[in-house]
């Protein structure tokens, strides 16, 4: 018994250390990727190619003065960062990096991850309410509305994935993708999961509850120093969690097609996929502007949630009638293309109307000039 406790403690310490290193690497990678996309150099001073810049930033945050508003509810103010961080860490207890490389594999692993991940919403509301700041309260309520809304399509996509292997064990799900990854069978589910995942971690274009230009930093406005660093740490851990889950649920995880498992090679293969997905998130941040709150909520409730039900219906129909997997992949891809085209047309209508109005005004101005000259 005592030996088991020691082993679990060592595993948890290794997990915390690994996640901390992952966060530092993601901070550096994001700053470098955004710099390249914006034709800048990025961090170059502290360490070779700025590799030690995240360490310097972390030390700066830990050494900064930690201020607490005089009117704040100190208990809620102190607990909120922990309530946000602990769920983002606990879910990693059952996330496998390879066959046998996991702290504790659970038969209901996906249920455990989904159940714990939603608890961070409470921390957001606590942070806003405990700060005794109206802007922070507004940011906390906006975060609750957004995260609850986009948690629904994520859960629905997870249900559709679970229907294929008839298991919530992530190891079983990965092994079932050894021949064909679920990204081919459920391209619609992959698209929904990626979009809703970006919204769940509050990254651009879904960073509406931060929205520094509108609500002054969201529920974290009164936080500084180490407390703010905990929120920052949780955000990057959640980003990497979504990337890892995308790799496990849709991209085959650590499994190589038709090849036996090699533990260290499987871990590297899974991390490679996860970092590629994370780079996609960074690319989206550098490309798309922030949505308005009405656009964000409408997109979640009117687009993603109905599409997630369509994804479940497609999966259920093909499993019930025993139709071949290529047909399922074709139908899912057709619905995905149709949905993307419809969203593109809907989003580009205002820009087209504006350009047409400008052209009409320019033509009217030229006709008026021609009439005056005549």
KOLDO-298469 format. One line per 5 residues: for each residue x, y negated, z negated of C-alpha. Coordinates in steps of 0.001 Angstrom, whole numbers, plus 500000, padded with zeros to 6 digits. Layout:
N
X/Y/Z | ...
This chain:
374
500000/500000/500000 | 502716/497544/499006 | 504705/498516/502077 | 501713/497841/504347 | 501309/494371/502804
504980/493607/503458 | 504688/494781/507064 | 501590/492629/507660 | 503290/489616/506042 | 506310/490045/508340
504031/490356/511373 | 502119/487197/510412 | 505350/485260/509878 | 506609/486421/513270 | 503286/485406/514817
503429/481905/513281 | 507025/481481/514451 | 506202/482685/517963 | 503179/480370/518251 | 505257/477426/517047
507852/478135/519733 | 505087/478470/522317 | 503671/475068/521331 | 507102/473436/521605 | 507608/475000/525034
504162/473889/526205 | 504773/470304/525081 | 508007/470210/527069 | 506457/471973/530064 | 503466/469636/530169
505580/466499/530013 | 507871/467822/532745 | 504993/468999/534955 | 503114/465695/534653 | 506330/463808/535359
506953/465808/538534 | 503388/465293/539723 | 503707/461546/539055 | 507227/461271/540559 | 508980/460712/537231
511857/462480/535498 | 510167/463219/532190 | 512207/463929/529018 | 515924/463923/529858 | 517779/462439/526841
517362/464746/523820 | 519033/468016/524749 | 519681/469387/528260 | 516809/468261/530496 | 514997/467082/527353
514563/470586/525911 | 514930/469304/522341 | 512460/466439/522806 | 509505/468451/521357 | 511622/469240/518274
512400/465540/517843 | 508704/464687/518227 | 507745/467291/515621 | 510296/465936/513142 | 509055/462403/513753
505463/463430/512986 | 506474/465294/509817 | 508488/462320/508541 | 505851/459675/509286 | 503842/458238/506418
500595/460146/505860 | 497853/457570/505229 | 494371/458249/503849 | 491587/455622/504077 | 490480/454332/500690
486805/455094/501419 | 487457/458567/502848 | 486148/461769/501319 | 489570/463101/500385 | 488485/466750/500074
486959/466824/503574 | 489812/464712/504923 | 492398/467252/503720 | 490409/470364/504610 | 489449/469360/508176
492888/470019/509757 | 493014/473448/508116 | 489491/474316/509282 | 490526/473403/512833 | 493891/475181/512732
493124/478417/510844 | 490594/479844/513394 | 492979/479088/516268 | 495660/481085/514443 | 493485/483915/513095
492270/484970/516555 | 495872/485869/517441 | 495819/488632/514841 | 493949/490841/517312 | 495258/489550/520666
497634/492174/522136 | 500654/491157/524190 | 501287/494740/525333 | 500349/498281/524392 | 501106/498372/520653
502361/494766/520448 | 499597/493390/518217 | 499205/492656/514516 | 495911/494556/514217 | 494023/495912/517215
490245/496000/516702 | 487556/497913/518557 | 485448/494727/518389 | 488377/492449/519172 | 486546/490195/521626
483660/489775/519183 | 486155/488822/516458 | 487857/486261/518722 | 484577/484701/519854 | 483182/484525/516332
486256/482870/514808 | 486945/480452/517664 | 483659/478585/517133 | 484545/477729/513526 | 486875/474927/514638
483777/472906/515575 | 483057/472526/511863 | 486543/471087/511364 | 485919/468443/514036 | 482743/467281/512320
484465/467345/508927 | 487323/465212/510271 | 484937/462571/511580 | 482665/462525/508536 | 485470/462617/505969
487311/459686/507579 | 484612/457141/506600 | 484963/455581/510049 | 482025/455078/512398 | 484129/455680/515497
485498/458885/513963 | 481962/460061/513130 | 480896/459314/516703 | 483881/461294/518015 | 483087/464212/515699
479478/464369/516899 | 480539/464141/520525 | 483026/466957/519970 | 480348/469135/518341 | 477944/468537/521235
480605/469336/523818 | 482104/472397/522145 | 478745/473990/521336 | 477573/473436/524921 | 480651/474922/526579
480921/477807/524130 | 477752/479272/525673 | 479158/479928/529186 | 482354/481349/527686 | 480351/483832/525606
478195/484746/528604 | 481276/485399/530746 | 482772/487559/527980 | 479534/489579/527905 | 479758/490133/531672
483382/491292/531346 | 482512/493650/528481 | 479810/495260/530641 | 482409/496655/533058 | 484500/498857/530700
481706/499137/528103 | 484138/498089/525371 | 485171/495014/523392 | 488667/496366/522803 | 491127/494187/524739
493477/497155/525261 | 490671/499124/526920 | 489726/496110/529057 | 493303/495709/530286 | 493710/499422/531021
490481/499366/533057 | 492056/496700/535303 | 495112/498774/536173 | 493772/499463/539670 | 491661/496338/540323
491803/493172/538165 | 488439/491726/537214 | 489365/488466/538981 | 488424/490214/542233 | 485203/491716/540872
484050/488617/538977 | 485522/485594/540726 | 482485/483613/539567 | 483172/484608/535957 | 486835/483612/536297
485884/480162/537602 | 483362/479604/534807 | 485805/480810/532168 | 488558/478482/533374 | 486326/475409/533521
484618/476081/530193 | 487994/476929/528641 | 489417/473543/529638 | 486359/471899/528073 | 486691/473984/524889
490238/472782/524226 | 489278/469198/525040 | 491684/468624/527893 | 491222/466264/530834 | 488738/465872/532499
486750/467087/529468 | 488577/465118/526752 | 485503/463034/526064 | 485570/463321/522282 | 489139/461969/522233
488446/459327/524896 | 490995/456829/523602 | 489675/454104/525890 | 486096/454500/524623 | 486010/455830/521035
489586/455114/519913 | 490848/458677/519533 | 487756/460596/518492 | 487502/462297/515080 | 491274/461986/514511
491496/458200/514514 | 492327/457908/510799 | 494836/460777/510775 | 498585/460291/510926 | 501797/462158/510276
501582/465831/509369 | 497766/465899/509311 | 497555/464651/512890 | 500305/467104/513857 | 498088/470003/512676
495316/468929/515084 | 497924/468586/517825 | 499278/472069/517045 | 495779/473589/517113 | 495037/472023/520504
498072/473567/522161 | 497525/476942/520476 | 493924/476933/521748 | 495144/476019/525235 | 497529/478967/525244
494826/481218/523776 | 492529/480436/526718 | 495417/481129/529111 | 496198/484470/527439 | 492531/485502/527406
492239/484586/531090 | 495209/486848/531804 | 493813/489692/529686 | 490201/489504/530882 | 490700/488770/534572
494337/489089/535691 | 495158/492573/534425 | 497087/491539/531313 | 500365/493415/530895 | 499357/496312/533168
501257/496900/536389 | 499168/498543/539133 | 499807/502302/539318 | 502916/502074/537132 | 503677/503275/533582
503919/500697/530797 | 507271/499332/529666 | 506676/497321/526506 | 509087/494405/526938 | 508375/494158/530669
504614/494076/529982 | 505027/491229/527482 | 507043/489196/529990 | 504491/489903/532740 | 501590/488776/530531
503391/485618/529375 | 504263/484789/532991 | 500586/484900/533936 | 499591/482875/530867 | 502109/480131/531631
500860/479975/535220 | 497311/479452/533955 | 498595/476780/531561 | 500339/475020/534444 | 496969/475010/536224
495483/473198/533211 | 498290/470618/533362 | 497748/470165/537088 | 494036/469518/536501 | 494909/466934/533849
497177/465073/536263 | 494634/465168/539094 | 491100/464545/537827 | 489722/461529/535943 | 487743/461847/532720
484020/462565/533034 | 481337/460439/531431 | 479507/462026/528509 | 476288/462400/530535 | 478189/464016/533409
479968/466357/531015 | 476796/467543/529288 | 474864/467836/532534 | 477621/469894/534123 | 477637/472289/531186
473872/472782/530836 | 472774/472438/534472 | 475673/474145/536253 | 477885/476392/534118 | 475208/477981/531927
472906/478924/534874 | 475910/480255/536805 | 476973/482345/533794 | 473517/483980/533765 | 473842/484626/537513
477217/486281/536839 | 475640/488589/534254 | 472765/489399/536617 | 475175/490345/539426 | 477228/492574/537129
474153/494231/535622 | 472590/494929/539024 | 475709/496568/540426 | 476280/498655/537304 | 472641/499777/537122
472381/500839/540762 | 475955/502142/540970 | 476844/500076/544022 | 480503/500020/545141 | 482938/497530/543623
483903/495872/546954 | 480260/494863/547433 | 480183/493376/543921 | 483377/491439/544651 | 481904/490112/547913
478644/488940/546296 | 480471/487266/543405 | 482842/485517/545801 | 479943/484359/548016 | 478116/482855/545027
481364/481203/543874 | 481984/479594/547266 | 478373/478401/547483 | 478516/476939/543962 | 481840/475158/544589
480535/473719/547870 | 477324/472493/546222 | 479266/470895/543341 | 481649/469239/545815 | 478784/467802/547854
477044/466570/544723 | 480161/464893/543332 | 481168/463220/546601 | 477743/461692/547335 | 478371/458494/545286
481720/457919/546985 | 480181/458415/550427 | 477324/456047/549651 | 479776/453429/548426 | 481904/453730/551561
478825/453542/553796 | 477615/450422/551982 | 481025/448817/552391 | 481055/449635/556110 | 477535/448238/556479
478532/444998/554737 | 481670/444736/556895 | 479613/445195/560088 | 477060/442634/558936 | 479854/440168/558156
481428/440663/561593 | 478054/440193/563321 | 477464/437014/561337 | 480904/435726/562333 | 480232/436582/565986
476877/434779/565832 | 478438/431688/564282 | 481220/431695/566876 | 478690/432006/569684
